[in-house]
Amino acid sequence: MLPVLRSQRGTLFFSFEPCRRARRGLLLLPVVMAWLFCAGRAQGQIRQPSHKAAQTLPSAPLGASLSGTVMDTESDVIPGATVTLTGPEGKKTATSNEEGGFAFNDLKPGGPYHLRVECQDCIPWTSEAITLQPGQFMLRNDIRIRLSGGTVSVVVTPKTQLQLATEQVHEQEHQRVLGVIPNFYVSYDPQAAPLTAGLKYKLALRTAMDPVTVAGALFIGGIDQAAGTPSYGGGVEGDAKRVGSEYASGFVDVMAGGAVLPALLHQDPRYFYKGTGTRGQRLRYAISRAFLCRGDNGKTQINFSSMGGDLAAGGVQDLYYPSDDRGAAPVFEGFAVSTAGHITVDILQEFFLNKLTKRGHAKAK
């Protein structure tokens, strides 16, 4: 069997290719990278004083993040501004990047925190008291600096749900594991605004057309060509059919499970990072996300969107597979393995990929 790479919900993962039919992912590509990254730490955790003692140790509070964009009153970004965060752990500073962005990570939950923004020829801006929840990823895009004159240094306007959701999707589109692999379908903000139908389609199209997704289809097509499966024949024509088949099935999976069905069923296709509670609670939560999801109303629902997307992708692919490779059994076999792939992805999201995901903000000093 040959290892095969394909894309699903914005994350690349491995599957195994029997001689006739490509199975859907058992292990993620990020598994390898996360495992290498964490191997040294994992070895140190093998020896525990006792099983009972390990169960009674309380888990440490999960750090929070605070980021934002510095702009003037005309909504033009201000690079090079000095951002100071004062809180329980003293003062931290960051400098806004070329897009006006800044970020403070691994903050102690609680507060109060205060932001102060200063720049040349600007009137300093100071925030109200901020309280952070464990694991919260707070985004502040309400910072408006008056460049000269006047006595008012901040304009705070209430944001609509659409504005908040649009900003959050923009942030998610910059999330990449190790700065390369798309990780768009994860929200690190437990109070994230629900997505509109338009934003669900936007996020799905962004994922399906990402260069890494296209590169994954080309890679799989080459592996399938070497393995001679499915039976499309050889040469350039056979290779093109295999690449097209893989990309088309991935496209259907992302669009059906990430946009069409979530829009129709009013479900949120994202994985909401938990980050709090015991390891057992977090593990059960991650496993359950293959079958449960958050509705646009904020309530937990059966995840018909994801399961339906997997079935749709398998069914569509079966239509244009050669007759020798078709059948209901391979479709449902692929669905079962896809479900196992989702569970693996979500466990990695909960315990590993948060540490490896880059979000594109300036780092605190």
C-alpha positions in Angstrom: 0.0 0.0 0.0 1.2 3.5 -0.8 0.7 6.6 1.4 -1.5 9.1 -0.3 -2.1 12.8 0.4 -5.4 14.6 0.0 -7.1 17.7 1.2 -10.1 17.8 3.5 -11.7 20.9 5.2 -8.5 22.9 4.8 -6.1 20.4 6.2 -3.9 17.8 4.3 -3.8 14.3 5.5 -2.5 10.8 4.6 -4.6 7.9 3.4 -3.6 4.4 2.2 -4.2 3.3 -1.4 -5.3 -0.3 -1.9 -4.7 -1.7 -5.4 -8.2 -0.7 -6.6 -9.7 2.2 -4.6 -8.3 5.2 -2.8 -9.3 5.2 0.9 -10.1 8.4 2.7 -7.6 9.7 5.3 -6.5 7.7 8.3 -3.6 10.0 9.4 -2.9 13.6 8.8 0.2 15.1 7.2 0.4 17.3 10.3 0.5 14.1 12.4 4.1 13.6 11.3 5.1 17.2 11.8 3.3 17.5 15.2 4.8 14.1 16.3 8.3 15.2 15.4 7.8 18.5 17.1 6.4 17.0 20.3 8.4 13.8 20.4 11.0 15.1 22.9 8.4 16.3 25.2 6.3 13.1 24.8 9.2 10.9 25.9 9.6 12.9 29.1 5.9 12.3 29.9 6.0 8.5 29.5 7.1 8.0 33.1 4.5 9.1 35.5 4.6 8.7 39.3 1.4 6.6 39.1 -1.8 6.5 37.1 -3.8 7.7 40.1 -1.5 10.6 40.7 -1.7 11.6 37.1 -5.4 11.7 37.2 -5.5 13.9 40.3 -3.1 16.6 39.0 -5.2 19.6 37.9 -4.6 20.9 34.4 -2.9 24.3 34.1 -5.1 27.1 32.9 -4.9 27.5 29.1 -3.3 30.8 27.9 -5.3 33.4 26.0 -4.4 35.6 23.1 -5.2 39.2 22.3 -4.6 40.7 18.9 -5.8 43.6 16.9 -5.2 46.2 14.2 -4.1 49.8 14.7 -5.9 52.3 12.4 -6.6 56.0 12.2 -10.0 57.6 12.1 -10.1 57.1 8.4 -9.6 53.3 8.8 -6.1 53.5 7.3 -3.7 51.1 9.1 -0.8 52.5 11.1 2.4 50.4 11.0 5.1 50.9 13.6 2.9 51.9 16.4 3.9 50.9 19.9 1.3 48.7 21.7 1.6 48.2 25.4 -0.4 45.6 27.3 -0.6 46.1 31.1 -2.0 43.3 33.1 -1.5 40.8 36.0 1.9 39.8 34.7 3.2 43.4 34.2 3.8 45.1 30.9 4.3 43.6 27.5 5.0 45.6 24.3 4.6 44.9 20.6 5.0 46.9 17.4 2.3 46.9 14.8 3.4 45.3 11.5 3.0 46.6 7.9 -0.8 45.8 8.1 -1.2 47.5 11.5 -1.5 44.1 13.2 -0.2 43.1 16.6 -0.7 40.1 18.9 0.0 39.1 22.5 0.0 35.3 23.1 0.1 33.0 26.1 -1.6 35.5 28.4 -2.8 34.5 31.8 -6.6 34.3 31.9 -8.4 36.9 33.9 -7.5 40.5 34.1 -7.9 43.3 34.1 -5.8 44.1 31.1 -5.4 47.5 29.4 -4.1 48.3 26.0 -2.3 51.6 25.2 -1.3 52.5 21.7 1.2 55.2 20.9 2.8 56.5 17.7 4.5 59.5 16.3 2.2 62.5 15.8 -0.7 60.6 17.4 -2.8 61.0 20.5 -2.3 57.9 22.7 -5.3 55.5 22.7 -6.2 53.5 25.9 -8.7 50.7 26.0 -11.3 49.9 28.7 -10.6 47.1 31.1 -10.3 43.7 29.4 -11.0 40.3 30.9 -9.7 37.2 29.0 -11.2 33.7 29.3 -9.0 30.5 29.2 -8.1 29.7 25.6 -9.8 32.9 24.2 -8.5 34.4 21.0 -9.7 38.0 21.3 -9.6 40.3 18.3 -9.7 44.1 18.7 -10.4 45.9 15.5 -12.0 48.9 17.2 -8.7 50.8 17.7 -8.9 54.3 16.0 -6.1 56.7 16.5 -6.5 60.5 16.0 -3.4 61.6 14.2 -3.3 65.3 15.3 -5.3 67.8 17.2 -8.6 67.3 19.1 -9.1 65.8 22.5 -10.8 62.5 21.6 -8.4 59.6 20.9 -10.7 56.7 20.3 -13.8 56.0 18.4 -15.6 52.8 19.5 -18.6 51.7 17.4 -20.7 48.7 18.1 -20.1 45.9 15.6 -22.8 43.9 13.9 -22.6 40.1 13.9 -21.8 40.2 10.2 -18.8 42.6 10.8 -17.5 40.4 13.6 -17.9 37.2 11.6 -16.2 38.8 8.6 -13.2 39.8 10.7 -12.9 36.4 12.2 -13.0 34.7 8.8 -10.3 37.1 7.6 -8.1 36.0 10.6 -8.8 32.3 10.0 -7.7 32.6 6.4 -4.2 33.4 7.7 -4.0 30.3 9.9 -1.5 27.8 8.6 0.3 24.9 10.3 4.0 25.7 10.3 3.1 28.7 8.1 2.3 26.4 5.1 -0.6 24.0 5.5 -4.1 25.6 5.5 -5.9 25.4 8.8 -8.8 27.7 8.0 -11.6 25.7 9.6 -10.6 26.2 13.2 -11.9 29.0 15.5 -9.9 29.7 18.6 -12.6 32.1 19.9 -15.2 30.2 21.9 -17.6 33.2 21.4 -17.1 33.5 17.7 -20.0 35.0 15.7 -22.0 32.6 13.5 -21.1 32.6 9.8 -23.5 33.8 7.1 -24.1 31.7 4.1 -21.9 34.0 2.1 -19.0 33.6 4.5 -19.4 29.8 4.5 -19.0 29.8 0.7 -16.1 32.3 0.9 -14.2 30.1 3.3 -14.9 26.9 1.4 -13.7 28.5 -1.9 -10.6 29.9 -0.3 -9.8 26.4 1.0 -10.6 24.6 -2.3 -8.5 27.0 -4.4 -5.5 27.3 -2.0 -2.2 26.5 -3.8 -1.5 23.8 -1.2 -4.8 22.1 -1.9 -4.0 22.1 -5.7 -0.5 20.8 -5.0 -2.0 18.0 -2.9 -4.2 16.9 -5.8 -1.2 16.9 -8.2 0.9 14.9 -5.7 -1.9 12.3 -5.2 -2.4 12.1 -9.0 1.3 11.2 -9.4 1.1 8.5 -6.7 -2.0 7.0 -8.3 -0.3 7.1 -11.7 2.6 5.1 -10.3 0.2 2.6 -8.7 -1.9 2.3 -11.8 -5.1 3.0 -9.9 -7.9 3.8 -10.6 -7.8 2.0 -14.0 -7.7 5.2 -16.2 -4.9 3.9 -18.2 -1.4 5.3 -18.6 0.3 8.3 -20.1 -0.6 12.0 -19.8 -4.3 11.3 -20.3 -4.4 8.8 -17.4 -2.4 11.1 -15.1 -4.7 14.1 -15.9 -7.8 12.0 -15.1 -6.4 10.9 -11.8 -5.4 14.5 -10.8 -8.8 15.7 -11.9 -10.6 13.0 -10.0 -8.8 13.7 -6.7 -9.2 17.5 -7.0 -12.9 17.2 -8.0 -13.7 14.9 -5.1 -11.9 17.2 -2.7 -13.7 20.2 -4.1 -17.1 18.5 -3.7 -16.2 17.5 -0.1 -15.2 21.0 0.9 -18.0 22.8 -0.9 -20.8 20.3 0.2 -19.6 19.8 3.8 -18.2 23.3 4.3 -20.7 25.5 2.5 -23.8 24.0 0.8 -25.1 21.8 3.6 -24.0 24.2 6.4 -25.9 27.0 4.7 -29.0 24.9 4.1 -29.0 23.4 7.6 -27.8 26.5 9.4 -24.7 24.7 10.9 -21.2 26.0 11.5 -18.6 23.9 9.7 -15.7 25.0 11.9 -14.0 23.2 14.7 -14.2 25.2 17.9 -11.1 24.7 19.9 -12.0 23.8 23.5 -8.6 24.0 25.4 -10.1 23.8 28.9 -11.0 20.9 31.2 -9.2 17.7 31.8 -7.4 15.8 29.0 -10.2 13.2 29.0 -12.9 15.9 28.6 -11.0 17.5 25.8 -10.4 14.1 24.1 -14.1 13.2 24.3 -15.0 16.7 22.9 -12.6 16.3 20.0 -13.9 12.8 19.1 -17.6 14.0 19.3 -17.0 16.7 16.7 -17.1 14.2 13.9 -20.8 13.6 14.8 -21.8 16.9 16.5 -21.4 20.5 15.6 -22.5 24.0 16.6 -25.6 25.4 15.0 -25.9 29.0 13.9 -28.2 29.4 16.9 -25.3 28.4 19.2 -26.8 25.0 20.1 -25.2 21.6 19.6 -26.6 19.7 16.6 -26.0 16.4 14.8 -23.2 17.1 12.2 -25.2 16.3 9.1 -23.1 18.8 7.1 -19.8 17.0 7.5 -21.2 13.5 7.2 -23.2 14.6 4.2 -20.2 16.2 2.5 -18.2 13.0 2.9 -21.0 10.9 1.3 -21.5 13.4 -1.5 -17.8 13.4 -2.3 -17.6 9.6 -2.4 -20.8 9.4 -4.5 -19.7 12.0 -7.0 -16.3 10.4 -7.4 -17.9 7.0 -7.9 -19.9 8.4 -10.9 -16.8 9.1 -12.9 -14.6 6.3 -11.7 -14.0 3.4 -14.2 -16.7 0.7 -14.0 -14.3 -1.8 -12.3 -13.8 0.6 -9.4 -17.4 1.6 -8.8 -19.9 0.4 -6.2 -21.8 1.3 -3.1 -19.4 -0.6 -0.8 -16.4 1.6 -1.7 -18.4 4.7 -1.1 -19.5 3.7 2.4 -16.0 2.3 3.1 -14.6 5.7 2.1 -17.2 7.4 4.3 -16.1 5.3 7.4 -12.5 6.0 6.8 -13.2 9.7 6.3 -15.0 9.8 9.7 -11.9 8.2 11.2 -9.9 10.9 9.5 -12.1 13.7 10.9 -11.6 12.3 14.4 -7.9 12.2 14.0 -7.8 15.8 12.7 -9.9 17.1 15.6 -7.8 15.3 18.2 -4.7 16.9 16.6 -6.5 20.3 16.6 -7.3 20.1 20.2 -3.9 18.9 21.5 -1.1 19.8 19.0 -2.0 22.0 16.0 -2.8 25.1 18.1 1.0 25.3 19.0 2.0 24.8 15.3 -0.5 27.2 13.7 0.8 30.6 12.7 -1.7 33.4 12.5 0.4 36.1 10.8 0.5 38.8 13.6 3.5 40.7 14.9 4.9 39.0 18.0 5.1 40.6 21.4 8.6 41.5 22.7 
